Amino acid sequence: MKIHHLTVNGLNAPCGYRYDYLTFAWQVEARIVPDVLVFTVELADDAAFSNIIWHTETMDVQNQVTIDADFLQAYTTYHWRVRTNQVTATSTFETAKLNEPWKADWITYEEDAVPAMTFRRTISLSQPVQRARLYVLGFGVYEVMINGDKIGEEYLAPGYHSYDLEQWYQTYDVTHELTPNTDLSIMVGNGWYRGRFVFEGGFENIYGDKQRLIAELHITYDDGTTEVILTDESWLSHTNEIGDNSIYDGEVIDFAAPILPLTTTIVPDSKELLRERSDVPVTIVHTFNPRVFYDDEGSLILDYGQELTGWVMGRVLEAKDEVIFQFAEVLQDGRFYTENLRTARQTFVARHLGEGFSIRPHFTYFGFRYVKVTGLTEEEARGMVAVALQSDSRELFSCTSSHARLNQLLSNIKWSQKDNFLSVPTDCPQRDERMGWTGDLTVFSNTASYNMETRAFLGSFMRLVQTEQGEMDGAVPFFAPYPKISDRDGLNPFLKTPGAAVWSDVMTVVPMVLYRHFGDKGLLAFQVPGMMRYVDWIRRQDDARGGKRLWDFGWQLGDWLALDSGIQGSVFGATDSVLIASVYYYLSALYTSQAATICHVPGAETYADLAEQVRAAIIETYYEGDNLRETPATFQSEVEIMRQAMSEQFGGMHIPTAVDTQTGLALLLHYQLYPSDAARDTLVRRLHERMKEYGGALTTGFVGTPALPHALLDEGLEEEAFALLFREEAPSWLFEVNMGATTTWERWDSLLPDGRISGTGMNSLNHYAYGAVQDFIVEKILGLQLPKEPGQSYTVDPHFPPQLDWITGQLETPNGPLMVSWKRQGDGIALTVEVPVRTHVIYNGQMLHTGSHHITI
Ligand code: BGC
């Protein structure tokens, strides 16, 4: 038996994190285990475990325990281990300052702002060092160098978070890097803090107008004495070789740039917002070598064969005046093409390179597959490696099948996830946007959590959402962080309106998704207050308008990017937005009551009652007997009037409104919002007609797409469900694959069948929302379903689309991989289920225990 993958709050040996609770988790890997398996979990503040601070015993099959974190001491490395009578596994986690006050000051420089600069100090050490930790935060983005070498594996620190509300510092173990004369230098660029950011051309200096730094280096010498080096006026500051830099536009490095001294000064600023980090570090997770060719304009192009998020790096063989790299997603007419990046320049420039110089950017990242290079020889270009950056999270799922295009789709979905899990879950990694749009995550979080151990990454994002929510009276914004741009004429409503259904419902959907996947009650309990505040906010708005128990107010995006408006390029679909919003009002109240029950927080019944009332209002509003109403009153609602006004503003078109769209019908069926079985039959019939009407294709947008295949299959329209998934003509998932996609697109028609881009206003080839279909492949085709309540039995209930000969998939569970695989054999199916230890699977009403099960169907 092996115990491995020890995590604290989903992180592997976290150092200097914020711990509101502690969830210790581990994975068991074994062929057999004793009938009674007891884990002893022990926590100590020394590696020898001579002083056990806390311990417990557990037989829980989820292999995790949560405890309060209130006993933690500052600056401490804790050691913890999990033991059985056969094996022991050990790990650590470390605290940073907790409530210890900062003695260091924030420092900046007196001169006018420069695009990048360095803070520096030399440190002479009197004796050998036993332990050294650097607690540091630089705004905008920074890299720490000791004696010229970068410290740590992390890039783009401190990541993107709500700097106006909390400032997350990092902790680096630098024990082995310090030398008798240490040169500590910290390069700081613009980043999200002061560089151009946010859609519509961007805003500068969103959080501050100059780079700044705060740092404390805590050294313990071999004889036990200590010293603390603090940022103060004695630090040097100067410009460096990095010039213009920003998240969207890229970076310029000039190795011949004069290094100009700056005047360090203290920022008389409070340190109240400083907190330990909670985000997952951005690191290099993959590297790619290019195929090199010349495009039809004669430009030298590097094709990495995969859309990725990151940079290129490499060495030049000869000295150079200037090398330029431009980054793009797609070629058009055989040429390098960047128009869909809107205003993002995505360019990396290096000047005055000496022979053998290595280059890479520091304060930016790019979304790309193709790179246009100027100034390198073909040989040098071939040596340029692309690195994929990601907030590194453990992968949990793999799946392959007899269908090459389905396999490619699964790869595309995973890559859009990787490419957009950078600091926060972003909408896209390439154009002038790259923001933490909440709605995209609401629909994708279930799929994301099969693919990866998302609890730390999404848990941290949800902390941001909750923090922003604290500024909005319980409402939840369209994106987090939510930059506060001062209002002015023409300011985009997204920057001044509380969110809308589906987007804001991230606050209730994601906590429940994380709980179902990872069973972490510590995390859920932390989120329950935000869930409640959010539902209370909807209810208050509703009550102020007479308490109809519908969400028929405010600005709604409805079924974003659906195709059923009949208007090419429209962002709005035809489905009644009040229906969509009210379904999410219902779900949010329901999930909040469930979460309150799980966490024993008072108030569960109130939310359950509310959910019931919303459900009743939906039925009352949208049905007449067993049929859907022709024209429900919601068609005249404030939402509808605003939506028409908006769409007329965009395209001058009147958008139809309906309830019996694919999306409307799929939502009502999927969430069982109907008054009777006869009404359900009516919905199914109507959905069947709607599928036929569009030749079996979908017309759904962000909201309807995840529900549609499930609704079809669950309601007996199996053939239609499979035809939809395996469809190859536009619009469909496999159309994208056939067009050579290596990530999932923002729009069903991002590229047209002739390969041309359909528009440039809002058109990314790397958006994850439509990848939400992966949960259908996992749950319905493999048939691998999570326990209803974590710790209970899994279910295996596969379906056998005629398009597939075989499929095999594997999900890491706390007790090892759960594998499901089936293949056609003669007229039947051979199903294999491999059940890990301490796990039960229900198949066809039977209980499958640990081991391999071969079933003939
Ligand atoms: C983003 C989306 C987002 C949407 C909301 C777009 O610009 O890329 O993914 O959810 O706006 O309106």
Boltz pocket constraint, residues with backbone or C-beta under 6 A from the ligand:
constraints:
  - pocket:
      binder: B
      contacts: [[A, 427], [A, 428], [A, 433], [A, 437], [A, 438], [A, 439], [A, 440], [A, 557], [A, 560], [A, 762], [A, 767]]
      max_distance: 6.0
